[in-house]
Amino acid sequence: MTKFKPAAEVLPASLRKKLGVRGPQKTPTKERITIRLSREVVERFRESGEGWQTRVDAALREWLKNHSPA
């Protein structure tokens, strides 16, 4: 371990920029859950790229504007 170097010395600049960017949330805005969705739905959202879970949330919010979950 004496040969270890600080991360700032060995990581590329692109990764160093990401370190320490975000701290803990003061008030969480989302709740972690487990949900089972059809494979087709998950694949289509994942194909849309990074942030797909946020887009699923947005789609469900939009649906709730005109429908009752019951």
ABEGO torsion letter per residue (X at the ends): XAABBBAAAABBAAAAAABGABBBBABBABBBBBBBBBAAAAAAAAAAEBGAAAAAAAAAAAAAAABBAX
